[in-house]
Structure formats: structure tokens, C-alpha cells
Amino acid sequence: MLKAWRPYLAIILGLLLLFVYTQFKQKKYEAKTEPLFEVSMDDVKMVTIERGDQQITLLKNDLAWAFSAPDTGKPATDKINSFIKDVIQGQRENSVSDDTVKFAKYGIAKAMAYIVTIKGEEGILAKGYIGQGMVDAQADFIRYEGSSKIYPIRGQITYMLGLSSTWWR
């Protein structure tokens, strides 16, 4: 009786092994996500956003955020919370290139990118060049100071990088 089932068991075993093999191979090609900026919000004391000759600096006090001089007042809490969640604590995927010639194509050349500098008590914690690429208008990209690797960002965040205090209110 068992002899009659051997071919079927062999086929099922073979299909099971093929399934397990393809699952392991597929994991190799899955996009891995990593934090956009590897900083702790407890360490962040100041965030500067600049592009071209425009710049805005946000200072973190004990309980709230405020603008640095010459701007005065406080930014809206919902804008700050969205900025923290989607930009500072946002996600990026694997590097798509490390070719410095492609910086303009991905919108992260120094002349065209939003430069986000995150500072703490001890100085600069992280600095990134964020831009919207010409490759895909629906995607934003980042590169970090001192690195030529280009990373796609999960979601669009360039619209959150307001350069005037009125945008933050």
C-alpha cells in the first residue's frame, strides 16, 4: 500500500522543498528599511532646514519647539509632530546608487537639495541632503554628509521641509 503512494509523496516533498527554496531566495530581494536619521529625539536640540539662500532653524526647549532669531513665536504642534514622525523618524530603503554624477538626477545635489541638519548638545548628530528626483516625481531621495550613497525615502517628505516661519504656524 505504501509503495503506491511513494511517487505522490516524492512529488509533494519536491514541491515543498521548491517552495521553501523560493521563499529564502525572495527574502534576498525584499526592500529593507532603515531609519532616515539614526538619532534619538532626546538628544535633538536644534533642526536647521536650508535650501539655496533660505534657511529656518527650529530650537527644542524642554517642552516645546520655537524658532531661532530673527523669527519669533512657536511652530504649530501638529506640523512639528508630523515633521518628527515622517522626517526625523522616517524610513529609507536600500541604496540605489553611489554615483556622484547622479546627484542632480535624484535632486540631492547641494545646490538643489533641502539640507537638513540635526544638532544636539555635542554638535551635529546628522546631516542629510533631501530632494525630489527627476527619475520619479513621486519619490524623494536622501544622501548623507560624507557619503555618496543615494537612498529612496519611504513616502514623500519634501513638502514638510518648509523654509518660512509662516509655513510652520
N, CA, C and O atoms as a DFTB+ gen file, in Angstrom:
676 C
 N C O
     1  1       0.820      -1.192       0.000
     2  2       0.000       0.000       0.000
     3  2       0.865       1.257       0.000
     4  3       0.562       2.211      -0.716
     5  1       1.936       1.272       0.791
     6  2       2.817       2.427       0.855
     7  2       3.552       2.632      -0.456
     8  3       3.864       3.766      -0.819
     9  1       3.833       1.555      -1.168
    10  2       4.516       1.669      -2.456
    11  2       3.696       2.474      -3.454
    12  3       4.260       3.191      -4.280
    13  1       2.405       2.366      -3.390
    14  2       1.536       3.089      -4.330
    15  2       1.584       4.600      -4.081
    16  3       1.370       5.385      -5.004
    17  1       1.859       5.003      -2.861
    18  2       1.873       6.425      -2.518
    19  2       3.245       7.072      -2.670
    20  3       3.341       8.299      -2.627
    21  1       4.293       6.305      -2.843
    22  2       5.665       6.842      -2.935
    23  2       5.824       7.924      -4.009
    24  3       6.406       8.968      -3.713
    25  1       5.341       7.729      -5.229
    26  2       5.510       8.792      -6.236
    27  2       4.830      10.101      -5.823
    28  3       5.373      11.182      -6.049
    29  1       3.645      10.001      -5.219
    30  2       2.922      11.203      -4.795
    31  2       3.635      11.902      -3.647
    32  3       3.722      13.129      -3.612
    33  1       4.142      11.114      -2.711
    34  2       4.900      11.683      -1.596
    35  2       6.183      12.349      -2.087
    36  3       6.575      13.397      -1.574
    37  1       6.830      11.752      -3.069
    38  2       8.048      12.342      -3.635
    39  2       7.734      13.672      -4.318
    40  3       8.490      14.634      -4.184
    41  1       6.628      13.726      -5.042
    42  2       6.229      14.980      -5.716
    43  2       5.895      16.046      -4.685
    44  3       6.321      17.193      -4.819
    45  1       5.143      15.682      -3.669
    46  2       4.784      16.645      -2.620
    47  2       6.029      17.132      -1.888
    48  3       6.155      18.326      -1.618
    49  1       6.932      16.245      -1.569
    50  2       8.179      16.619      -0.904
    51  2       9.001      17.541      -1.807
    52  3       9.556      18.537      -1.343
    53  1       9.074      17.207      -3.084
    54  2       9.807      18.048      -4.038
    55  2       9.200      19.435      -4.141
    56  3       9.935      20.422      -4.164
    57  1       7.875      19.537      -4.204
    58  2       7.203      20.840      -4.258
    59  2       7.416      21.630      -2.974
    60  3       7.599      22.847      -3.011
    61  1       7.393      20.944      -1.848
    62  2       7.638      21.603      -0.567
    63  2       9.053      22.170      -0.501
    64  3       9.244      23.301      -0.053
    65  1      10.030      21.409      -0.935
    66  2      11.415      21.894      -0.962
    67  2      11.567      23.073      -1.922
    68  3      12.271      24.034      -1.609
    69  1      10.921      23.013      -3.077
    70  2      10.957      24.109      -4.041
    71  2      10.333      25.373      -3.453
    72  3      10.847      26.473      -3.656
    73  1       9.235      25.219      -2.730
    74  2       8.573      26.349      -2.090
    75  2       9.482      27.000      -1.046
    76  3       9.626      28.223      -1.027
    77  1      10.087      26.201      -0.191
    78  2      10.984      26.724       0.848
    79  2      12.175      27.433       0.203
    80  3      12.574      28.504       0.661
    81  1      12.742      26.856      -0.844
    82  2      13.879      27.443      -1.542
    83  2      13.510      28.806      -2.131
    84  3      14.269      29.764      -1.982
    85  1      12.365      28.907      -2.792
    86  2      11.972      30.183      -3.404
    87  2      11.666      31.237      -2.349
    88  3      11.908      32.421      -2.584
    89  1      11.145      30.843      -1.200
    90  2      10.884      31.802      -0.132
    91  2      12.182      32.409       0.389
    92  3      12.246      33.615       0.627
    93  1      13.206      31.598       0.568
    94  2      14.501      32.105       1.022
    95  2      15.143      32.994      -0.037
    96  3      15.748      34.009       0.307
    97  1      15.029      32.647      -1.294
    98  2      15.585      33.468      -2.376
    99  2      14.851      34.804      -2.475
   100  3      15.467      35.834      -2.749
   101  1      13.549      34.787      -2.255
   102  2      12.761      36.002      -2.371
   103  2      13.130      36.997      -1.277
   104  3      13.136      38.203      -1.523
   105  1      13.434      36.520      -0.086
   106  2      13.818      37.411       1.009
   107  2      15.067      38.216       0.669
   108  3      15.253      39.323       1.174
   109  1      15.906      37.671      -0.169
   110  2      17.124      38.351      -0.576
   111  2      16.816      39.642      -1.324
   112  3      17.593      40.596      -1.268
   113  1      15.684      39.675      -2.025
   114  2      15.344      40.826      -2.859
   115  2      14.313      41.755      -2.239
   116  3      13.895      42.719      -2.881
   117  1      13.896      41.494      -1.020
   118  2      12.950      42.371      -0.352
   119  2      13.645      43.658       0.068
   120  3      14.805      43.649       0.478
   121  1      12.917      44.764      -0.041
   122  2      13.466      46.056       0.359
   123  2      13.598      46.100       1.873
   124  3      12.643      45.820       2.599
   125  1      14.769      46.447       2.335
   126  2      14.999      46.598       3.766
   127  2      14.834      48.072       4.102
   128  3      15.310      48.936       3.366
   129  1      14.176      48.358       5.187
   130  2      14.026      49.752       5.598
   131  2      14.897      50.023       6.811
   132  3      15.100      49.170       7.675
   133  1      15.396      51.233       6.835
   134  2      16.217      51.695       7.950
   135  2      15.760      53.096       8.312
   136  3      15.107      53.761       7.508
   137  1      16.094      53.550       9.509
   138  2      15.705      54.910       9.887
   139  2      16.354      55.944       8.968
   140  3      17.490      55.778       8.522
   141  1      15.610      57.007       8.699
   142  2      16.123      58.086       7.867
   143  2      17.298      58.777       8.571
   144  3      18.349      59.003       7.971
   145  1      17.106      59.099       9.825
   146  2      18.166      59.668      10.653
   147  2      18.266      58.826      11.913
   148  3      17.278      58.652      12.626
   149  1      19.436      58.312      12.186
   150  2      19.625      57.479      13.365
   151  2      19.988      58.352      14.558
   152  3      21.137      58.401      14.997
   153  1      18.968      59.042      15.069
   154  2      19.144      59.912      16.235
   155  2      18.012      59.653      17.215
   156  3      16.922      59.230      16.831
   157  1      18.282      59.909      18.461
   158  2      17.257      59.825      19.498
   159  2      16.666      61.223      19.673
   160  3      17.405      62.205      19.746
   161  1      15.353      61.316      19.741
   162  2      14.717      62.631      19.910
   163  2      15.118      63.286      21.226
   164  3      15.037      64.508      21.350
   165  1      15.545      62.503      22.205
   166  2      16.011      63.077      23.468
   167  2      17.300      63.872      23.271
   168  3      17.568      64.813      24.018
   169  1      18.103      63.497      22.264
   170  2      19.374      64.167      22.007
   171  2      19.237      65.388      21.099
   172  3      20.134      66.231      21.062
   173  1      18.128      65.496      20.367
   174  2      17.947      66.581      19.396
   175  2      17.617      67.880      20.118
   176  3      16.699      67.940      20.936
   177  1      18.393      68.929      19.796
   178  2      18.168      70.249      20.393
   179  2      17.856      71.302      19.333
   180  3      17.275      72.342      19.643
   181  1      18.245      71.034      18.070
   182  2      18.060      72.024      17.025
   183  2      17.988      71.335      15.663
   184  3      18.714      70.376      15.400
   185  1      17.103      71.838      14.805
   186  2      16.998      71.348      13.439
   187  2      17.050      72.547      12.513
   188  3      16.291      73.502      12.674
   189  1      17.953      72.492      11.542
   190  2      18.059      73.552      10.538
   191  2      17.716      72.970       9.179
   192  3      18.216      71.914       8.792
   193  1      16.853      73.677       8.463
   194  2      16.489      73.302       7.101
   195  2      16.921      74.445       6.205
   196  3      16.576      75.602       6.447
   197  1      17.674      74.119       5.173
   198  2      18.117      75.174       4.260
   199  2      18.056      74.692       2.817
   200  3      18.178      73.503       2.521
   201  1      17.863      75.654       1.945
   202  2      17.863      75.389       0.508
   203  2      18.210      76.695      -0.177
   204  3      17.512      77.699      -0.033
   205  1      19.294      76.661      -0.920
   206  2      19.755      77.894      -1.550
   207  2      20.117      78.915      -0.491
   208  3      20.904      78.626       0.411
   209  1      19.544      80.122      -0.595
   210  2      19.843      81.159       0.392
   211  2      18.766      81.278       1.465
   212  3      18.799      82.209       2.270
   213  1      17.811      80.349       1.487
   214  2      16.777      80.348       2.516
   215  2      17.129      79.345       3.609
   216  3      17.700      78.284       3.354
   217  1      16.766      79.719       4.840
   218  2      17.084      78.842       5.971
   219  2      16.112      79.108       7.110
   220  3      15.678      80.240       7.324
   221  1      15.779      78.049       7.833
   222  2      14.981      78.183       9.049
   223  2      15.565      77.232      10.090
   224  3      15.974      76.115       9.773
   225  1      15.595      77.695      11.335
   226  2      16.114      76.878      12.432
   227  2      15.054      76.755      13.508
   228  3      14.472      77.746      13.951
   229  1      14.817      75.523      13.918
   230  2      13.875      75.226      14.986
   231  2      14.661      74.765      16.208
   232  3      15.516      73.884      16.115
   233  1      14.360      75.373      17.352
   234  2      15.047      75.036      18.599
   235  2      14.114      74.262      19.517
   236  3      12.938      74.600      19.651
   237  1      14.641      73.235      20.142
   238  2      13.839      72.430      21.071
   239  2      14.189      72.826      22.499
   240  3      15.320      72.662      22.958
   241  1      13.183      73.350      23.180
   242  2      13.339      73.649      24.599
   243  2      12.921      72.406      25.374
   244  3      12.749      71.341      24.781
   245  1      12.757      72.521      26.662
   246  2      12.379      71.372      27.472
   247  2      11.058      70.750      27.023
   248  3      10.952      69.528      26.920
   249  1      10.062      71.574      26.759
   250  2       8.737      71.062      26.449
   251  2       8.217      71.423      25.062
   252  3       7.261      70.811      24.584
   253  1       8.827      72.399      24.417
   254  2       8.258      72.879      23.156
   255  2       9.350      73.262      22.171
   256  3      10.530      73.342      22.513
   257  1       8.919      73.495      20.936
   258  2       9.806      73.954      19.877
   259  2       9.546      75.432      19.629
   260  3       8.433      75.922      19.819
   261  1      10.592      76.136      19.201
   262  2      10.468      77.562      18.884
   263  2      11.398      77.880      17.723
   264  3      12.304      77.107      17.409
   265  1      11.165      79.026      17.088
   266  2      12.032      79.484      16.009
   267  2      13.242      80.188      16.597
   268  3      13.153      80.798      17.662
   269  1      14.374      80.105      15.905
   270  2      15.536      80.885      16.333
   271  2      15.424      82.272      15.712
   272  3      14.631      82.481      14.794
   273  1      16.212      83.217      16.207
   274  2      16.202      84.589      15.697
   275  2      16.548      84.565      14.207
   276  3      17.342      83.710      13.814
   277  1      16.032      85.408      13.381
   278  2      15.180      86.562      13.673
   279  2      13.708      86.226      13.791
   280  3      12.912      87.096      14.144
   281  1      13.316      84.984      13.507
   282  2      11.909      84.609      13.652
   283  2      11.558      84.496      15.127
   284  3      12.407      84.193      15.966
   285  1      10.300      84.744      15.422
   286  2       9.847      84.609      16.805
   287  2       8.588      83.756      16.819
   288  3       7.984      83.500      15.778
   289  1       8.211      83.330      17.983
   290  2       6.989      82.552      18.121
   291  2       7.255      81.066      18.126
   292  3       8.392      80.598      18.192
   293  1       6.148      80.345      18.054
   294  2       6.233      78.893      18.121
   295  2       5.585      78.274      16.880
   296  3       4.576      78.770      16.379
   297  1       6.173      77.202      16.404
   298  2       5.531      76.480      15.298
   299  2       4.337      75.682      15.805
   300  3       4.243      75.373      16.993
   301  1       3.430      75.353      14.897
   302  2       2.242      74.568      15.255
   303  2       2.664      73.163      15.687
   304  3       3.540      72.551      15.075
   305  1       2.041      72.670      16.730
   306  2       2.373      71.362      17.281
   307  2       2.159      70.246      16.264
   308  3       2.963      69.317      16.191
   309  1       1.078      70.325      15.473
   310  2       0.814      69.271      14.502
   311  2       1.872      69.224      13.405
   312  3       2.219      68.144      12.925
   313  1       2.389      70.386      13.004
   314  2       3.455      70.414      11.990
   315  2       4.747      69.820      12.557
   316  3       5.442      69.065      11.877
   317  1       5.055      70.162      13.785
   318  2       6.265      69.620      14.429
   319  2       6.137      68.107      14.595
   320  3       7.080      67.374      14.297
   321  1       4.989      67.633      15.062
   322  2       4.789      66.191      15.254
   323  2       4.901      65.431      13.935
   324  3       5.511      64.363      13.884
   325  1       4.320      65.973      12.874
   326  2       4.430      65.339      11.544
   327  2       5.877      65.332      11.072
   328  3       6.344      64.339      10.513
   329  1       6.582      66.426      11.291
   330  2       7.988      66.527      10.893
   331  2       8.826      65.480      11.628
   332  3       9.650      64.801      11.015
   333  1       8.620      65.352      12.914
   334  2       9.371      64.370      13.706
   335  2       9.060      62.956      13.226
   336  3       9.972      62.156      13.016
   337  1       7.779      62.647      13.053
   338  2       7.359      61.293      12.675
   339  2       7.825      60.919      11.266
   340  3       8.343      59.823      11.056
   341  1       7.643      61.829      10.299
   342  2       7.896      61.478       8.902
   343  2       9.287      61.834       8.396
   344  3       9.767      61.227       7.439
   345  1       9.937      62.801       9.016
   346  2      11.267      63.199       8.560
   347  2      12.344      62.653       9.502
   348  3      13.141      61.805       9.102
   349  1      12.373      63.123      10.717
   350  2      13.438      62.696      11.627
   351  2      13.361      61.193      11.910
   352  3      14.389      60.517      11.946
   353  1      12.152      60.669      12.110
   354  2      11.987      59.247      12.391
   355  2      11.465      58.476      11.174
   356  3      10.966      57.359      11.314
   357  1      11.579      59.063       9.996
   358  2      11.108      58.420       8.769
   359  2      11.948      57.206       8.393
   360  3      12.884      56.842       9.104
   361  1      11.603      56.586       7.271
   362  2      12.269      55.367       6.831
   363  2      12.846      55.540       5.430
   364  3      12.301      56.270       4.603
   365  1      13.944      54.864       5.184
   366  2      14.546      54.830       3.855
   367  2      14.788      53.384       3.461
   368  3      14.781      52.484       4.302
   369  1      15.004      53.175       2.167
   370  2      15.239      51.830       1.657
   371  2      16.711      51.659       1.311
   372  3      17.532      52.522       1.623
   373  1      17.042      50.546       0.668
   374  2      18.416      50.251       0.274
   375  2      18.938      51.292      -0.716
   376  3      18.166      51.930      -1.432
   377  1      20.232      51.448      -0.742
   378  2      20.884      52.387      -1.658
   379  2      20.600      52.002      -3.104
   380  3      20.648      50.827      -3.469
   381  1      20.303      53.017      -3.926
   382  2      20.060      52.761      -5.347
   383  2      21.257      53.123      -6.212
   384  3      21.354      52.689      -7.360
   385  1      22.174      53.924      -5.656
   386  2      23.352      54.328      -6.415
   387  2      24.368      54.957      -5.472
   388  3      24.028      55.414      -4.381
   389  1      25.616      54.971      -5.913
   390  2      26.636      55.731      -5.189
   391  2      27.456      56.552      -6.177
   392  3      28.622      56.861      -5.933
   393  1      26.830      56.896      -7.288
   394  2      27.458      57.664      -8.356
   395  2      27.194      59.149      -8.129
   396  3      26.051      59.595      -8.227
   397  1      28.236      59.916      -7.828
   398  2      28.075      61.345      -7.546
   399  2      27.561      62.122      -8.749
   400  3      27.005      63.208      -8.584
   401  1      27.733      61.597      -9.939
   402  2      27.234      62.256     -11.145
   403  2      25.700      62.279     -11.145
   404  3      25.096      63.154     -11.765
   405  1      25.081      61.339     -10.466
   406  2      23.620      61.230     -10.443
   407  2      22.954      62.082      -9.359
   408  3      21.731      62.040      -9.227
   409  1      23.717      62.848      -8.585
   410  2      23.129      63.654      -7.521
   411  2      22.040      64.585      -8.054
   412  3      20.969      64.682      -7.454
   413  1      22.296      65.270      -9.170
   414  2      21.299      66.183      -9.738
   415  2      20.076      65.420     -10.227
   416  3      18.949      65.892     -10.077
   417  1      20.287      64.257     -10.805
   418  2      19.186      63.437     -11.309
   419  2      18.239      63.019     -10.185
   420  3      17.032      62.896     -10.397
   421  1      18.785      62.803      -9.001
   422  2      17.979      62.410      -7.849
   423  2      17.588      63.604      -6.969
   424  3      16.968      63.418      -5.921
   425  1      17.940      64.819      -7.379
   426  2      17.550      66.023      -6.655
   427  2      18.292      66.255      -5.364
   428  3      17.806      66.979      -4.496
   429  1      19.482      65.648      -5.213
   430  2      20.208      65.760      -3.944
   431  2      21.558      66.453      -4.096
   432  3      22.409      66.364      -3.211
   433  1      21.751      67.144      -5.222
   434  2      22.957      67.960      -5.366
   435  2      22.854      69.127      -4.386
   436  3      21.752      69.608      -4.119
   437  1      23.955      69.577      -3.860
   438  2      23.953      70.610      -2.819
   439  2      23.189      71.863      -3.250
   440  3      22.521      72.489      -2.428
   441  1      23.278      72.229      -4.511
   442  2      22.636      73.452      -4.993
   443  2      21.113      73.349      -5.055
   444  3      20.431      74.373      -5.016
   445  1      20.567      72.140      -5.152
   446  2      19.120      71.989      -5.319
   447  2      18.422      71.263      -4.173
   448  3      17.192      71.275      -4.112
   449  1      19.144      70.648      -3.288
   450  2      18.556      69.834      -2.224
   451  2      18.156      70.665      -1.015
   452  3      18.661      71.767      -0.800
   453  1      17.242      70.113      -0.235
   454  2      16.966      70.623       1.101
   455  2      18.037      70.013       1.997
   456  3      18.225      68.796       2.004
   457  1      18.725      70.839       2.739
   458  2      19.768      70.344       3.631
   459  2      19.205      70.370       5.053
   460  3      18.906      71.434       5.595
   461  1      19.068      69.203       5.636
   462  2      18.522      69.081       6.986
   463  2      19.671      68.725       7.920
   464  3      20.308      67.682       7.775
   465  1      19.924      69.611       8.881
   466  2      20.986      69.406       9.853
   467  2      20.346      69.257      11.232
   468  3      19.605      70.131      11.680
   469  1      20.637      68.157      11.889
   470  2      20.099      67.883      13.221
   471  2      21.252      67.996      14.210
   472  3      22.267      67.308      14.091
   473  1      21.072      68.883      15.191
   474  2      22.136      69.126      16.167
   475  2      21.674      68.776      17.566
   476  3      20.490      68.840      17.896
   477  1      22.651      68.404      18.376
   478  2      22.415      68.115      19.788
   479  2      23.346      68.960      20.631
   480  3      23.938      69.921      20.140
   481  1      23.475      68.609      21.881
   482  2      24.366      69.336      22.799
   483  2      25.818      69.302      22.322
   484  3      26.554      70.278      22.468
   485  1      26.213      68.181      21.760
   486  2      27.611      67.967      21.372
   487  2      27.927      68.380      19.936
   488  3      29.060      68.203      19.489
   489  1      26.963      68.922      19.209
   490  2      27.211      69.321      17.820
   491  2      26.279      68.602      16.858
   492  3      25.167      68.223      17.227
   493  1      26.734      68.416      15.628
   494  2      25.898      67.823      14.582
   495  2      25.711      66.323      14.827
   496  3      26.677      65.571      14.951
   497  1      24.436      65.910      14.895
   498  2      24.096      64.495      15.051
   499  2      23.914      63.827      13.687
   500  3      24.288      62.670      13.497
   501  1      23.335      64.569      12.745
   502  2      23.094      64.027      11.405
   503  2      22.881      65.181      10.431
   504  3      22.393      66.250      10.799
   505  1      23.261      64.936       9.179
   506  2      23.054      65.933       8.135
   507  2      22.725      65.196       6.848
   508  3      23.469      64.316       6.414
   509  1      21.599      65.567       6.242
   510  2      21.168      64.895       5.027
   511  2      20.742      65.870       3.953
   512  3      20.245      66.959       4.242
   513  1      20.943      65.467       2.711
   514  2      20.536      66.242       1.542
   515  2      19.319      65.533       0.954
   516  3      19.426      64.413       0.454
   517  1      18.169      66.188       1.016
   518  2      16.912      65.565       0.602
   519  2      16.392      66.266      -0.633
   520  3      16.397      67.494      -0.708
   521  1      15.943      65.488      -1.602
   522  2      15.406      66.083      -2.821
   523  2      14.411      65.179      -3.502
   524  3      14.274      63.997      -3.187
   525  1      13.718      65.786      -4.452
   526  2      12.764      65.041      -5.269
   527  2      13.438      64.777      -6.603
   528  3      13.842      65.707      -7.300
   529  1      13.554      63.528      -6.946
   530  2      14.294      63.144      -8.133
   531  2      13.556      63.376      -9.433
   532  3      12.326      63.405      -9.481
   533  1      14.344      63.540     -10.489
   534  2      13.783      63.624     -11.838
   535  2      13.466      62.227     -12.359
   536  3      12.733      62.074     -13.335
   537  1      14.014      61.224     -11.712
   538  2      13.785      59.835     -12.090
   539  2      12.320      59.472     -11.863
   540  3      11.688      58.836     -12.707
   541  1      11.791      59.882     -10.716
   542  2      10.419      59.581     -10.344
   543  2       9.897      60.751      -9.519
   544  3      10.361      60.986      -8.403
   545  1       8.939      61.480     -10.064
   546  2       8.411      62.663      -9.378
   547  2       7.652      62.300      -8.111
   548  3       7.377      63.172      -7.288
   549  1       7.313      61.043      -7.944
   550  2       6.584      60.596      -6.763
   551  2       7.519      60.115      -5.652
   552  3       7.054      59.644      -4.614
   553  1       8.822      60.227      -5.860
   554  2       9.773      59.696      -4.878
   555  2      10.744      60.781      -4.421
   556  3      11.170      61.632      -5.202
   557  1      11.078      60.725      -3.142
   558  2      12.102      61.593      -2.573
   559  2      13.325      60.739      -2.265
   560  3      13.222      59.537      -2.024
   561  1      14.486      61.392      -2.279
   562  2      15.745      60.689      -2.061
   563  2      16.581      61.437      -1.040
   564  3      16.371      62.626      -0.795
   565  1      17.535      60.724      -0.443
   566  2      18.427      61.332       0.545
   567  2      19.839      60.795       0.355
   568  3      20.051      59.644      -0.025
   569  1      20.786      61.667       0.631
   570  2      22.176      61.246       0.798
   571  2      22.667      61.946       2.051
   572  3      22.124      62.973       2.458
   573  1      23.689      61.384       2.651
   574  2      24.183      61.911       3.918
   575  2      25.524      62.595       3.727
   576  3      26.288      62.256       2.823
   577  1      25.793      63.550       4.579
   578  2      27.069      64.263       4.565
   579  2      28.204      63.254       4.661
   580  3      28.207      62.399       5.547
   581  1      29.158      63.350       3.761
   582  2      30.313      62.465       3.769
   583  2      30.098      61.133       3.083
   584  3      30.987      60.281       3.107
   585  1      28.931      60.928       2.465
   586  2      28.639      59.677       1.773
   587  2      28.110      59.979       0.372
   588  3      27.458      61.000       0.152
   589  1      28.393      59.098      -0.554
   590  2      27.879      59.283      -1.916
   591  2      26.702      58.356      -2.209
   592  3      26.172      58.375      -3.320
   593  1      26.288      57.555      -1.246
   594  2      25.166      56.626      -1.466
   595  2      23.844      57.392      -1.513
   596  3      23.613      58.315      -0.733
   597  1      22.989      56.987      -2.441
   598  2      21.682      57.605      -2.645
   599  2      20.620      56.601      -2.206
   600  3      20.616      55.449      -2.640
   601  1      19.714      57.062      -1.331
   602  2      18.679      56.187      -0.786
   603  2      17.291      56.736      -1.123
   604  3      17.062      57.939      -0.997
   605  1      16.362      55.876      -1.548
   606  2      14.974      56.325      -1.689
   607  2      14.318      56.404      -0.308
   608  3      14.590      55.588       0.573
   609  1      13.460      57.390      -0.144
   610  2      12.772      57.601       1.127
   611  2      11.382      56.993       1.035
   612  3      10.713      57.112       0.008
   613  1      10.952      56.346       2.100
   614  2       9.586      55.816       2.166
   615  2       8.625      56.990       2.315
   616  3       8.635      57.668       3.342
   617  1       7.808      57.234       1.319
   618  2       6.855      58.348       1.347
   619  2       7.506      59.640       0.888
   620  3       8.729      59.731       0.773
   621  1       6.682      60.624       0.630
   622  2       7.190      61.924       0.217
   623  2       7.287      62.836       1.436
   624  3       6.352      62.930       2.231
   625  1       8.432      63.506       1.573
   626  2       8.618      64.380       2.734
   627  2       9.067      65.786       2.356
   628  3       9.100      66.663       3.219
   629  1       9.411      66.028       1.101
   630  2       9.922      67.354       0.743
   631  2       8.903      68.450       1.028
   632  3       9.289      69.581       1.324
   633  1       7.615      68.145       0.946
   634  2       6.608      69.165       1.226
   635  2       6.603      69.567       2.703
   636  3       6.045      70.607       3.051
   637  1       7.210      68.765       3.568
   638  2       7.265      69.070       5.001
   639  2       8.463      69.933       5.374
   640  3       8.631      70.293       6.539
   641  1       9.280      70.260       4.408
   642  2      10.503      70.998       4.700
   643  2      10.301      72.485       4.402
   644  3      10.994      73.067       3.568
   645  1       9.347      73.076       5.096
   646  2       9.023      74.492       4.906
   647  2      10.181      75.385       5.328
   648  3      10.807      75.171       6.367
   649  1      10.455      76.396       4.496
   650  2      11.591      77.285       4.754
   651  2      11.178      78.629       5.335
   652  3      12.039      79.469       5.596
   653  1       9.897      78.853       5.543
   654  2       9.458      80.116       6.153
   655  2       8.696      79.815       7.427
   656  3       8.064      78.765       7.551
   657  1       8.756      80.730       8.367
   658  2       8.085      80.517       9.646
   659  2       6.569      80.472       9.474
   660  3       5.877      79.824      10.258
   661  1       6.049      81.152       8.459
   662  2       4.602      81.136       8.244
   663  2       4.118      79.730       7.873
   664  3       2.997      79.362       8.224
   665  1       4.932      78.941       7.174
   666  2       4.531      77.585       6.829
   667  2       4.380      76.731       8.091
   668  3       3.520      75.852       8.142
   669  1       5.189      76.979       9.084
   670  2       5.209      76.175      10.314
   671  2       4.120      76.581      11.309
   672  3       3.897      75.872      12.291
   673  1       3.451      77.686      11.079
   674  2       2.435      78.159      12.054
   675  2       1.082      77.562      11.811
   676  3       0.136      77.860      12.540
